[in-house]
């Protein structure tokens, strides 16, 4: 999805909620091809940033995102349990 701003920011940011590659096709460049195509599509829409969230302990996913050019954000996300 593309957000036109939130939490005081005014910019076009796409949010990557889910990406997945079937285990039989992992380590064959499929994930990188998906991200590459997504970046081309977002560039056509003049989106400035792509954001996602990841579990801090998911080292494999962090390494994959790093290899795709993602870097840690300057923002912190806070959660609060309601129970």
Residue pairs with C-beta under 8 A, 6 or more apart in sequence:
1 14
1 15
1 17
2 12
2 13
2 14
2 15
2 42
2 45
2 47
3 12
3 13
3 14
3 15
4 10
4 11
4 12
5 11
5 13
11 48
11 49
12 45
12 46
12 47
12 48
12 49
13 47
13 48
13 49
13 50
13 51
14 38
14 42
14 47
14 49
14 50
14 51
15 50
15 51
15 52
16 38
16 50
16 51
16 52
17 52
19 31
19 34
19 35
21 30
21 31
21 34
31 64
31 68
32 67
32 68
35 68
38 50
39 50
42 50
50 70
51 73
52 65
52 70
53 77
54 61
54 62
54 65
55 61
56 62
